Amino acid sequence: MNKKVSVIMSVCNEEKKVSASIESILNQTYKNFEFLILDDGSTDSTYQILKDFENKDQRIKIYQNTENIGLTKSLNFLASKSKGSILARQDADDLSLKNRFSVQTLYLDKFDAVVSRARIKGTNNKVPGFSFYIPSKIIRRFKNPHIHGTLMINKKIFQSIGGYDENFKYAQDFKLFIDFWRDGYRVKNLNEVLYILNMKDNISTKFKKEQEVYFRLA
């Protein structure tokens, strides 16, 4: 498969981590992609860092919000601007291993979306851990069984389920998967680690209570 992948990433005040995250995408062995990045109202030097990357690599397209509108709306905006037939997520404080796209795209002929396991940054711990071996239909009663940043999905299917539900400021990824499963689509969860996940001062840790509330709503 050599279909065009549109990588979408929203970022706010990540001047210390965003460069490494971007480089991890630019270093992919799979080369047919565009990289759409939205600065969601940063007050540090993030936007200038993004513009510098845009000037160096024509695959990168930078957008800017004058005020913070949140991850859900930002991702829907980027998806609406994308030109590829496949959407891939990347979080601004995480890293993708260089073979991530090459591996994941192999499964999109048989599955509607692909995710993978990740390694927690600075450790050898894999996520999901033991729960990876339990059927997702059981795990999703208690938590999101998938790592959002590893998501690669057919764009037509993303559009058919309405994209991210903008009523969900948090846990928008779990709501997306709920809509995905509801309509009978299939997601492949790879055992291979293709992503390095930051667990310090990220959305999940900063807004844990809010995430739990929206999880229950989903």
Steps between C-alpha positions, in 0.01 A plus 500: 500500500623847414191708573553852627491534877391826663658535843304732731641653817373776725749666732490757778803623694731206425816691403723247680355183346340582166821500292581139589141399430506660154838346419364156584241545224740648247729199554233244405605235252157544335538821302159572343351728763409857584532638852231743615574675829278748683636733766208525740564838660854445631654777710858370483728458196313198361357680198839631386647151531218367282553769238871420486416137423247608236768704325731198489257228387223547244301208644426708810204739512458724804176655625442723801214573738511843660346346810486147638199304369601156629616174348165376369418797279863539397523143371174531308631817339822330393311199365289737289817644346661163430552364148601142576270199504640392836510703822772440758525651846808628676516676836744787539678354803529144366725325248425263212753231418631534145323188370159588647329605177661224294363239739156648561411566136542128426182428696268759351391275214338261748417730791337842526746636757828394658653578839803358679655455839736765632791523740483752782774757452803440721397144591468154349131480592255424220147638478251350486654252741324178601169642377628471142428127516140546617232556232443871444122461536567411865773756567302791355247467780769630732747700288605588147684191369688697233779762492355803322833627370556176307172520308499459123154498341336501157389861452170408334408298807611782731267729306215248494488487881508879524861544606569590862187586698544867589280459808797313649774737611678202657496125425424593140708204387292251700180651362642465148570131563151454646348644181739287296400175672131594498501514120669161469845615392810300590817620670825304505698535822863409426713331763808674358623815676499782245465803727667663801241642739568793732318458832629808680294821501287389207125542447417167663686588820412871516129445441447152643167580669363668188608203291314264732181708481498504121594130489186417695296723267632314196 
